[in-house]
Amino acid sequence: MKICTVTQATIEDVVPLFNAYREFYGQLSNIQKAEQFIRERIEQAESIIFLAYQEDEAVGFAQLFPLFSSVAMKKAFILNDLFVAKQARQQGVAQALMEQCYVYCKQENARYMMLETATDNINAQKLYEKMGMTIDNNVYYYSIYW
C-alpha cells in the first residue's frame, strides 16, 4: 500500500472515492460537483487529502480540514472524511490513512485532531478507539444545520 498527498495531478484518482463516500451518507451521485469540491479544496489549500493506493488503484482517502485552538494558540485539525472502497475494507487501509493523518498533524505541531462519526457506525468507532482516540466527555458540541 502506498499513501500520497492529493495534488492537482491526482485529483481524478480521489473523485470517484469522494463521490462514493457521499453516496454512503445518502447523497445523490454527482461526479462533476464532487470534482469541483475537491479541486477547490486543493487549489485554495483548504484541506489536506491523503490517498491510499493498492498496486495502482486508489482505494481510500482521508481529508483533514484545519482549524485553530485559540486557547493553545495552535493549529488543530478535523478529520472530516475517511473512506475505503468496499473491495479494500478490512485490509488496514483506514488505519494506515489515520496513521498518516496523525503523522501530518504532529508535523504541523497541531494541538489536536478530532472527528465525528454516527452513533451507529460501530466499525469506525472500534477503529478510532484502537487508534487511541476517546470520546470527549468534557465538552458539548452544538450544531445547527441549514
C-alpha positions, 0 to 999 in steps of 0.5 A: 500500500502506498499513501500520497498527498492529493495534488492537482495531478491526482485529483481524478484518482480521489473523485470517484472515492469522494463521490462514493463516500457521499453516496454512503451518507445518502447523497445523490451521485454527482461526479462533476460537483464532487470534482469541483469540491475537491479541486477547490479544496486543493487549489485554495489549500483548504484541506489536506487529502491523503490517498491510499493506493493498492498496486495502482488503484486508489482505494481510500482517502482521508481529508483533514480540514484545519482549524485553530485552538485559540486557547493553545494558540495552535493549529488543530485539525478535523478529520472530516472524511475517511473512506475505503472502497468496499473491495479494500475494507478490512485490509488496514487501509483506514488505519494506515490513512489515520496513521498518516493523518496523525503523522501530518498533524504532529508535523504541523505541531497541531494541538489536536485532531478530532472527528465525528462519526454516527452513533451507529457506525460501530466499525469506525468507532472500534477503529478510532478507539484502537487508534487511541482516540476517546470520546470527549466527555468534557465538552458539548458540541452544538450544531445547527444545520441549514 
